[in-house]
Amino acid sequence: MNDKEIVEIDVEIIWETSDAVWVTDGFTRAWLPKSQIKLPDDVNEAAIEPGQTLTVELPAWLAEDRGLG
């Protein structure tokens, strides 16, 4: 796997802290560091709420490590 490979995953937001977002892809729940994910351009980070479903971009190694996708 290429260390720079980026994947897009649809996730539901469970909870958010200042440094990370707790998400589920419907099967797995995982904490994702905000520094490693990219939110859609039309989403304001301050407006993220639990229950919201988003498509996020993250490194493939992180998705694999957390069991997402």
C-alpha positions, 0 to 999 in steps of 0.5 A: 500500500502506498503511504500517500494513498487517500481513500474516501469513506462514508461515516456517521459522526458519533462524537467530536472532541477538539482533536478527534472525531469518533465515527462509524462506517456502519460496522466499525467504530473508530476515533480519527484524529482531525489532523489526518482527515479532510472533511468535504469543502462544503462542511464547516468543522464547527457545524459537525453534529452527532448523527451527521453522515459525511464522506471524509478523506483519509490516508488508506493506512489509517482506514485499514488500521482502524478497520474502516471501509 
